[in-house]
Amino acid sequence: MELAQFPWLTVTIFLPLAAALFIPFIPDKDGKTLRWYALIVGLIDFVLLVTAFYLGYDFSDSGLQLVESYTWVPQLDLRWSVGADGLSMPLILLTGFITTLAILASWPVTLKPKLFYFLMLAMYSGQLGVFAVQDMLLFFLMWELELIPVYLLLSIWGGKKRLYAATKFILYTAIGSLFILVAALAMAFYGDVVSFDMTTLAAKDYTVRFQLFMYAAFLIAYAVKLPIFPLHTWLPDAHGEATAPVHMLLAGILLKMGGYAIIRMNLGMLPDAHAVFAPILVIFGIINIIYAALTSFAQRNLKRKIAYSSISHMGFVIIGIASFTNLGLSGAVLQMVSHGLIGASLFFLVGATYDRTHTLILNEMGGVGKKMPKIFAMFTTCSLASLALPGMSGFVAELMVFVGFATSDAYSFTFKLIAVILMAVGVILTPIYLLTMLREIFYGPENKELIEHEVLVDAEPREVFIIACLLIPIIGFGLYPKMLTQIYDVTTLRLTDNLRTRAFASTEEVQPLALLPQLEAPKLPQ
């Protein structure tokens, strides 16, 4: 078998789960053997993903690549169908990268290590599957598969309110998932051909009214995961109780599943409905940016402050998706990858700081930079990346979304002007609350009670290595974004062209969301 014909995606999806099944038989009580086992499995899988990308991915091909399809239930045309294009490949690589580092970050875990690493590897498989599968029913199953590990990781290894946070997470996401299943079944049985294949579903000729109902169902499910206001409240609670490795998976990968699915299904499969909902998405994106930034100001809990910061940054993804320009959509994808790296780094450092101070309350910190200069330096660098400092990946991503939306011909000048001004307000708020956070943690007089009762040792080599691994692509993509954008440029261009060609061809058929003149469905120039 030629290497190019090797079933790369199938192997990489099932390898972590298969390896996890052997964990109960590994003799180990304190987790020292298990952590090496899980790390080696993660590294092997990530190397396989990089190899598949190097050998089988063509930057100039906008369609699916590394395609594998095997019959599952022929009566319903159900197949094990996987593939990767420019939209999914960056997120597949991000999943392998972040998960491997999250396993390395879980070195201090000693409580139920067999179950912990089993769940980490099972979650690895589920998240890879979400980005790779090309069958709607398989997508739903993979979406559900990653819920169980997250619930258990929160409820067993979380903080004092872990059961509340885990229950809230599972209720929000599981109920949201039902909308995926209902919409998938409706689209599969629409028309004369019964199929769950995403390519077949995208080619069906749906009425605009049917698209609107399907779009709304998908949007509810993906708005929970992204998350979009007001379905966001599970995230601060989950982050407030999670451990550092789980933080990295939540911020680095889980939120990106929602953005990916909106682009793949809402924009890609339901372009007419997307034209109707796009102005509403812009409004919700702005609410995300402003509301979450202001809420972050009020948070005295360090984890919740960073969690609301994540919600604010994901607002740019929403606006980029609704921009009707290739530049805006490209910026949204870059923002997802960028935030995955930056969010994972910040939450890892929050965990490292908590391990030393044993407090998350900003009022109880202060002046710890003198005792922990390495952590201070890393925290400052990652915070600067989060506030979109030029030279960092976040700056390029947000700039692309800004320019892409501002130059869009799908919206009126008044609507764009108001939206851009409000987006700019969010950009101004971000450095204020992040720099204030750094001041409260590391500057000022030392908290004598904290210094006397806690051993504030500086970062160890493992922690420095993890942050270095995350900062290299953050700075690399910031200085030379083409390294990343060339992977998906032709795919986002195809999606945008298809949207602009098909979107809302029959504008007289329905205008349910034309609440104000500025909110009318965009009418693109012919």
C-alpha positions as CSV (number, residue, x, y, z in Angstrom):
1,M,0.0,0.0,0.0
2,E,1.3,3.4,-1.0
3,L,1.7,5.9,1.9
4,A,-0.7,8.3,0.2
5,Q,-3.4,5.6,0.2
6,F,-3.0,4.7,3.8
7,P,-6.2,5.3,5.9
8,W,-4.6,8.1,7.9
9,L,-7.7,9.7,9.3
10,T,-9.4,6.5,10.3
11,V,-6.2,5.3,12.1
12,T,-5.6,8.6,13.9
13,I,-9.2,8.8,15.1
14,F,-9.3,5.3,16.5
15,L,-5.7,5.0,17.8
16,P,-6.2,7.1,21.0
17,L,-9.5,5.3,21.8
18,A,-8.0,1.8,21.1
19,A,-4.9,2.7,23.2
20,A,-7.2,3.9,26.0
21,L,-8.8,0.4,26.2
22,F,-5.4,-1.0,27.4
23,I,-5.0,1.4,30.3
24,P,-7.0,-0.7,32.8
25,F,-4.4,-3.5,32.3
26,I,-1.3,-1.4,32.9
27,P,0.0,-2.0,36.4
28,D,0.4,1.5,37.9
29,K,-0.9,3.1,41.1
30,D,0.5,6.7,41.2
31,G,0.1,7.4,37.4
32,K,3.8,7.7,36.6
33,T,3.7,4.9,34.0
34,L,0.3,5.9,32.7
35,R,1.3,9.5,32.0
36,W,4.2,8.4,29.9
37,Y,1.9,5.9,28.1
38,A,-0.7,8.5,27.3
39,L,1.9,11.0,26.2
40,I,3.5,8.5,23.8
41,V,0.1,7.7,22.3
42,G,-0.6,11.4,21.9
43,L,2.7,12.0,20.3
44,I,2.4,9.1,17.9
45,D,-1.1,10.2,16.8
46,F,0.1,13.8,16.3
47,V,3.1,12.6,14.3
48,L,0.7,10.5,12.1
49,L,-1.5,13.6,11.6
50,V,1.5,15.7,10.5
51,T,2.7,12.9,8.2
52,A,-0.8,12.7,6.6
53,F,-0.8,16.4,6.2
54,Y,2.7,16.4,4.6
55,L,2.1,13.4,2.3
56,G,-1.6,13.7,1.4
57,Y,-2.7,17.3,1.6
58,D,-2.6,19.6,-1.5
59,F,-2.9,23.3,-0.7
60,S,-4.4,24.1,-4.2
61,D,-7.3,21.6,-3.8
62,S,-10.4,23.2,-2.3
63,G,-12.3,19.9,-2.0
64,L,-12.1,17.0,0.4
65,Q,-8.7,15.2,0.6
66,L,-7.5,12.1,2.5
67,V,-11.0,10.7,1.8
68,E,-12.0,7.3,3.2
69,S,-15.5,5.8,2.8
70,Y,-16.6,2.4,4.0
71,T,-20.2,0.9,4.0
72,W,-21.8,0.9,7.4
73,V,-25.6,0.6,7.0
74,P,-26.2,0.4,3.2
75,Q,-30.1,0.5,3.6
76,L,-29.8,4.1,4.8
77,D,-26.7,4.9,2.9
78,L,-24.8,5.2,6.2
79,R,-21.0,5.1,5.7
80,W,-17.9,5.6,7.7
81,S,-16.9,8.6,5.7
82,V,-14.0,10.8,6.7
83,G,-12.0,13.5,4.9
84,A,-10.3,16.8,5.4
85,D,-10.3,20.1,3.5
86,G,-8.9,23.5,4.3
87,L,-11.6,24.1,6.9
88,S,-11.0,21.0,8.9
89,M,-7.3,20.3,8.4
90,P,-6.0,23.2,10.6
91,L,-8.4,22.2,13.4
92,I,-7.4,18.5,13.1
93,L,-3.7,19.5,13.5
94,L,-4.6,21.9,16.3
95,T,-6.5,19.1,18.1
96,G,-3.5,16.8,18.0
97,F,-1.1,19.6,19.1
98,I,-3.2,20.9,22.0
99,T,-4.3,17.4,23.3
100,T,-0.7,16.2,23.4
101,L,0.4,19.3,25.4
102,A,-2.6,18.9,27.6
103,I,-1.5,15.3,28.5
104,L,1.9,16.7,29.3
105,A,0.2,19.4,31.4
106,S,-1.6,16.7,33.4
107,W,1.7,15.4,34.9
108,P,0.7,16.3,38.5
109,V,-2.6,14.3,38.4
110,T,-2.6,11.5,41.0
111,L,-6.3,11.0,41.6
112,K,-7.7,8.0,39.7
113,P,-4.9,8.3,37.0
114,K,-6.2,5.3,35.0
115,L,-9.6,6.9,34.5
116,F,-8.2,10.3,33.9
117,Y,-5.9,9.3,31.1
118,F,-8.5,7.0,29.6
119,L,-10.9,9.9,29.3
120,M,-8.2,12.2,27.9
121,L,-7.5,9.7,25.1
122,A,-11.2,9.0,24.5
123,M,-11.8,12.7,24.1
124,Y,-8.9,12.9,21.7
125,S,-10.7,10.5,19.4
126,G,-14.0,12.2,19.7
127,Q,-12.6,15.7,18.9
128,L,-10.7,14.4,15.9
129,G,-13.8,12.7,14.6
130,V,-15.9,15.9,14.8
131,F,-13.5,17.6,12.4
132,A,-12.9,14.7,10.1
133,V,-16.2,12.8,9.6
134,Q,-18.3,13.7,6.5
135,D,-21.5,11.9,7.5
136,M,-24.1,13.8,9.5
137,L,-25.1,10.9,11.7
138,L,-21.4,10.1,12.4
139,F,-20.9,13.8,13.2
140,F,-23.7,13.6,15.7
141,L,-22.2,10.5,17.3
142,M,-18.7,12.1,17.5
143,W,-20.2,15.3,18.9
144,E,-21.9,13.2,21.7
145,L,-18.8,11.1,22.3
146,E,-16.7,14.0,23.6
147,L,-19.4,15.1,26.0
148,I,-19.0,12.1,28.4
149,P,-15.3,12.6,29.0
150,V,-15.7,16.3,29.6
151,Y,-18.5,15.7,32.1
152,L,-16.4,13.1,34.0
153,L,-13.3,15.2,33.9
154,L,-15.2,18.1,35.4
155,S,-17.2,16.2,38.0
156,I,-14.3,14.1,39.4
157,W,-11.2,16.4,39.1
158,G,-12.9,19.8,39.3
159,G,-13.1,22.3,42.1
160,K,-15.6,22.7,45.0
161,K,-18.6,23.4,42.7
162,R,-17.6,20.7,40.1
163,L,-20.9,18.8,40.2
164,Y,-22.9,21.9,39.5
165,A,-20.5,23.0,36.6
166,A,-20.5,19.5,35.1
167,T,-24.2,19.1,35.3
168,K,-24.8,22.5,33.7
169,F,-22.3,21.6,30.9
170,I,-24.0,18.3,30.1
171,L,-27.5,19.8,30.2
172,Y,-26.6,22.7,27.9
173,T,-24.7,20.7,25.4
174,A,-26.8,17.5,25.4
175,I,-30.0,19.5,24.9
176,G,-28.3,21.5,22.1
177,S,-27.2,18.2,20.5
178,L,-30.8,17.1,20.0
179,F,-31.3,20.0,17.6
180,I,-28.4,18.5,15.5
181,L,-30.0,15.1,15.3
182,V,-33.5,16.5,14.4
183,A,-32.0,18.8,11.7
184,A,-29.8,15.9,10.3
185,L,-32.8,13.6,10.0
186,A,-34.9,16.2,8.4
187,M,-32.2,17.0,5.8
188,A,-31.4,13.4,5.2
189,F,-35.0,12.5,4.4
190,Y,-35.7,15.6,2.4
191,G,-36.5,15.0,-1.3
192,D,-36.2,11.7,-3.1
193,V,-32.7,10.7,-2.0
194,V,-32.2,9.5,1.6
195,S,-28.6,10.2,2.6
196,F,-26.6,11.4,5.6
197,D,-23.5,12.2,3.4
198,M,-22.6,15.9,3.9
199,T,-21.7,16.4,0.2
200,T,-25.1,15.0,-0.9
201,L,-26.9,17.0,1.7
202,A,-25.2,20.2,0.5
203,A,-26.3,19.5,-3.1
204,K,-30.0,19.1,-2.3
205,D,-32.3,21.9,-3.5
206,Y,-34.0,23.0,-0.2
207,T,-36.7,25.6,-0.1
208,V,-35.8,28.8,1.8
209,R,-38.3,28.2,4.5
210,F,-36.9,24.7,5.1
211,Q,-33.4,26.1,5.3
212,L,-34.5,28.7,7.9
213,F,-35.8,26.0,10.2
214,M,-32.7,23.8,9.7
215,Y,-30.4,26.8,10.2
216,A,-32.1,27.8,13.4
217,A,-31.8,24.2,14.8
218,F,-28.1,24.0,14.0
219,L,-27.5,27.5,15.3
220,I,-28.9,26.7,18.7
221,A,-26.7,23.6,19.1
222,Y,-23.5,25.4,17.8
223,A,-24.3,28.6,19.7
224,V,-24.0,26.6,23.0
225,K,-20.6,25.2,22.0
226,L,-19.1,28.4,20.5
227,P,-20.5,29.9,22.8
228,I,-22.9,32.7,21.8
229,F,-24.7,34.9,24.2
230,P,-27.1,34.1,25.9
231,L,-26.2,30.3,25.7
232,H,-22.8,30.9,27.1
233,T,-23.3,30.6,30.9
234,W,-22.0,27.0,31.1
235,L,-18.5,28.1,30.0
236,P,-17.5,30.3,33.0
237,D,-18.8,27.7,35.4
238,A,-16.9,24.9,33.6
239,H,-13.7,26.9,33.4
240,G,-14.1,28.0,37.0
241,E,-14.0,24.4,38.3
242,A,-11.8,22.6,35.7
243,T,-8.1,21.6,36.1
244,A,-5.4,23.0,33.8
245,P,-5.4,20.1,31.2
246,V,-9.2,20.2,30.9
247,H,-9.0,24.0,30.6
248,M,-6.6,23.6,27.6
249,L,-9.0,21.2,25.9
250,L,-12.1,23.4,26.5
251,A,-10.5,26.6,25.4
252,G,-8.2,25.1,22.8
253,I,-10.5,22.7,21.0
254,L,-14.0,22.4,22.3
255,L,-15.1,26.0,21.5
256,K,-13.7,25.6,18.0
257,M,-16.2,22.8,17.3
258,G,-19.0,25.3,17.3
259,G,-17.3,27.7,14.9
260,Y,-16.3,24.9,12.6
261,A,-19.8,23.5,12.5
262,I,-21.5,26.8,11.7
263,I,-19.1,27.3,8.8
264,R,-19.4,23.7,7.6
265,M,-23.2,23.3,7.9
266,N,-25.0,26.7,8.4
267,L,-22.9,28.6,5.8
268,G,-21.9,25.8,3.5
269,M,-25.1,23.7,3.3
270,L,-27.8,26.4,3.9
271,P,-26.5,29.5,2.1
272,D,-30.0,31.1,1.5
273,A,-30.8,30.9,5.2
274,H,-27.3,32.2,6.1
275,A,-28.1,35.4,4.2
276,V,-31.2,35.9,6.4
277,F,-29.4,35.2,9.6
278,A,-26.1,36.9,8.9
279,P,-27.1,40.3,10.3
280,I,-28.3,38.7,13.4
281,L,-25.0,36.8,13.7
282,V,-23.2,40.1,13.5
283,I,-25.3,41.6,16.3
284,F,-24.7,38.5,18.5
285,G,-21.0,38.7,17.7
286,I,-20.9,42.3,18.9
287,I,-22.8,41.4,22.0
288,N,-20.3,38.7,22.7
289,I,-17.4,41.1,22.3
290,I,-18.8,43.9,24.4
291,Y,-20.8,42.0,27.0
292,A,-18.1,39.5,27.8
293,A,-15.3,42.1,27.9
294,L,-17.3,44.2,30.4
295,T,-18.2,41.1,32.5
296,S,-14.6,40.2,32.6
297,F,-13.9,43.5,34.3
298,A,-16.1,42.5,37.2
299,Q,-14.7,39.1,37.7
300,R,-12.4,38.7,40.8
301,N,-11.9,35.0,40.1
302,L,-9.0,34.5,37.7
303,K,-10.4,31.5,35.8
304,R,-13.7,33.2,35.2
305,K,-12.0,36.4,34.0
306,I,-10.1,34.5,31.4
307,A,-13.2,32.5,30.5
308,Y,-15.2,35.6,29.7
309,S,-12.2,36.8,27.7
310,S,-12.5,33.7,25.6
311,I,-16.2,34.4,25.0
312,S,-15.3,38.0,23.9
313,H,-12.7,36.8,21.4
314,M,-15.1,34.2,19.9
315,G,-17.3,37.2,18.9
316,F,-14.8,38.0,16.1
317,V,-15.3,34.4,14.7
318,I,-19.1,35.0,14.5
319,I,-18.7,38.3,12.7
320,G,-16.1,36.9,10.3
321,I,-18.5,34.1,9.4
322,A,-21.3,36.6,8.7
323,S,-19.1,39.0,6.7
324,F,-19.8,37.6,3.2
325,T,-16.1,38.2,2.3
326,N,-13.3,35.7,1.9
327,L,-11.1,37.9,4.0
328,G,-13.6,38.0,6.9
329,L,-14.1,34.2,6.7
330,S,-10.4,33.6,6.5
331,G,-9.9,35.8,9.6
332,A,-12.6,33.8,11.4
333,V,-10.7,30.5,10.8
334,L,-7.4,32.1,11.8
335,Q,-9.0,33.5,14.9
336,M,-10.2,30.0,15.9
337,V,-6.7,28.5,15.6
338,S,-5.1,31.6,17.2
339,H,-7.5,31.6,20.1
340,G,-7.0,27.8,20.5
341,L,-3.3,28.4,21.1
342,I,-3.6,31.5,23.2
343,G,-6.5,30.3,25.3
344,A,-4.7,27.0,26.0
345,S,-1.6,28.9,27.1
346,L,-3.4,31.3,29.4
347,F,-5.5,28.6,31.1
348,F,-2.4,26.5,31.6
349,L,-0.7,29.4,33.3
350,V,-3.7,30.0,35.4
351,G,-3.5,26.4,36.6
352,A,0.2,26.8,37.3
353,T,-0.3,29.9,39.3
354,Y,-3.1,28.3,41.3
355,D,-0.9,25.3,42.1
356,R,1.5,27.7,43.8
357,T,-0.8,30.3,45.4
358,H,-3.8,28.0,46.1
359,T,-6.1,30.9,45.4
360,L,-7.9,32.3,42.3
361,I,-9.1,35.5,43.9
362,L,-7.2,38.5,42.6
363,N,-7.5,40.4,45.8
364,E,-5.5,37.7,47.6
365,M,-2.6,37.9,45.2
366,G,-0.2,40.7,44.5
367,G,3.5,41.0,44.1
368,V,4.1,37.3,43.3
369,G,6.2,38.3,40.2
370,K,9.2,38.7,42.5
371,K,9.0,35.1,43.6
372,M,8.0,33.7,40.2
373,P,9.7,35.7,37.4
374,K,9.5,33.0,34.8
375,I,5.7,32.5,35.3
376,F,5.4,36.3,35.3
377,A,7.2,36.6,32.0
378,M,5.2,33.8,30.3
379,F,1.9,35.1,31.7
380,T,2.7,38.6,30.4
381,T,3.7,37.3,26.9
382,C,0.5,35.2,26.6
383,S,-1.7,38.1,27.8
384,L,-0.1,40.4,25.2
385,A,-1.0,37.8,22.6
386,S,-4.6,37.7,23.9
387,L,-5.0,41.4,23.6
388,A,-3.9,41.2,20.0
389,L,-0.4,42.8,20.2
390,P,1.0,43.3,16.7
391,G,3.4,40.4,15.8
392,M,1.1,37.9,17.5
393,S,-1.5,35.7,15.7
394,G,-4.5,37.4,17.4
395,F,-3.7,40.7,15.9
396,V,-3.7,39.4,12.3
397,A,-6.9,37.4,12.8
398,E,-8.8,40.3,14.3
399,L,-7.5,42.7,11.7
400,M,-8.7,40.4,8.9
401,V,-12.2,40.1,10.4
402,F,-12.3,43.9,10.9
403,V,-11.2,44.7,7.3
404,G,-13.3,41.8,5.8
405,F,-16.5,43.0,7.5
406,A,-15.8,46.7,6.9
407,T,-15.3,46.1,3.1
408,S,-18.3,43.8,2.7
409,D,-20.8,44.9,0.1
410,A,-23.6,42.9,1.8
411,Y,-24.4,45.5,4.4
412,S,-25.4,49.2,4.5
413,F,-22.8,51.8,5.4
414,T,-24.7,52.7,8.5
415,F,-24.8,49.1,9.8
416,K,-21.1,48.6,9.1
417,L,-20.1,51.8,10.8
418,I,-22.0,51.1,14.0
419,A,-20.7,47.5,14.1
420,V,-17.1,48.5,13.5
421,I,-17.2,51.2,16.2
422,L,-18.6,48.7,18.7
423,M,-16.0,46.1,17.7
424,A,-13.3,48.7,18.2
425,V,-14.7,49.3,21.7
426,G,-14.2,45.7,22.5
427,V,-10.7,45.8,21.2
428,I,-10.0,48.7,23.5
429,L,-11.5,47.0,26.6
430,T,-9.4,43.9,26.2
431,P,-6.0,45.3,27.0
432,I,-7.5,47.2,30.0
433,Y,-8.8,44.2,31.8
434,L,-5.9,42.0,30.9
435,L,-3.2,44.5,31.9
436,T,-5.2,45.2,35.1
437,M,-5.2,41.4,35.8
438,L,-1.4,41.3,35.4
439,R,-0.9,44.2,37.7
440,E,-3.1,42.6,40.4
441,I,-1.3,39.3,40.2
442,F,2.3,40.2,39.8
443,Y,2.9,43.8,40.7
444,G,2.4,45.9,43.8
445,P,3.2,44.9,47.4
446,E,3.4,41.2,48.3
447,N,0.5,39.6,50.2
448,K,2.4,38.7,53.4
449,E,-0.1,36.0,54.4
450,L,0.2,34.4,51.0
451,I,4.0,34.5,51.1
452,E,4.1,33.0,54.6
453,H,1.8,30.1,53.9
454,E,2.6,29.1,50.4
455,V,5.8,28.1,48.6
456,L,6.0,30.2,45.5
457,V,8.4,28.2,43.4
458,D,9.1,29.4,39.9
459,A,8.2,27.5,36.7
460,E,9.7,24.1,36.2
461,P,11.2,23.0,32.8
462,R,8.1,21.1,31.8
463,E,5.9,24.2,32.2
464,V,8.4,26.4,30.3
465,F,8.5,23.8,27.5
466,I,4.6,23.7,27.2
467,I,4.4,27.5,26.9
468,A,7.3,27.6,24.5
469,C,5.6,25.1,22.3
470,L,2.4,27.3,22.2
471,L,4.2,30.6,21.8
472,I,6.2,29.4,18.7
473,P,3.1,29.1,16.5
474,I,1.4,32.2,18.1
475,I,4.4,34.4,17.1
476,G,5.0,32.5,13.9
477,F,1.5,32.9,12.6
478,G,1.6,36.6,13.8
479,L,4.7,37.4,11.8
480,Y,4.0,35.2,8.8
481,P,0.2,34.3,8.7
482,K,0.6,32.7,5.3
483,M,2.0,29.6,7.0
484,L,-1.5,28.9,8.2
485,T,-3.8,30.7,5.7
486,Q,-2.4,28.9,2.7
487,I,-3.8,25.7,4.1
488,Y,-7.4,26.9,3.9
489,D,-7.4,29.9,1.4
490,V,-8.9,28.0,-1.5
491,T,-11.5,26.4,0.7
492,T,-12.7,29.6,2.2
493,L,-12.7,31.2,-1.2
494,R,-14.9,28.4,-2.5
495,L,-17.3,28.7,0.4
496,T,-17.6,32.5,0.0
497,D,-18.1,32.2,-3.8
498,N,-20.8,29.6,-3.3
499,L,-22.5,31.7,-0.7
500,R,-22.4,34.9,-2.8
501,T,-23.7,33.0,-5.9
502,R,-26.5,31.2,-4.2
503,A,-27.4,33.2,-1.1
504,F,-30.9,34.4,-1.0
505,A,-31.6,34.1,-4.7
506,S,-35.3,34.5,-4.1
507,T,-35.4,37.5,-1.7
508,E,-39.1,38.0,-2.1
509,E,-39.9,34.5,-0.8
510,V,-39.4,35.2,2.9
511,Q,-38.1,38.1,5.1
512,P,-38.8,36.8,8.6
513,L,-35.8,38.7,10.2
514,A,-36.2,42.1,8.6
515,L,-36.9,43.8,11.9
516,L,-35.3,47.0,10.9
517,P,-34.1,48.4,7.6
518,Q,-30.5,47.9,8.7
519,L,-31.3,44.2,9.5
520,E,-32.7,43.1,6.2
521,A,-31.1,40.1,4.6
522,P,-28.1,41.2,2.6
523,K,-28.8,41.7,-1.1
524,L,-25.5,41.0,-2.9
525,P,-24.6,42.9,-6.1
526,Q,-25.3,41.0,-9.2
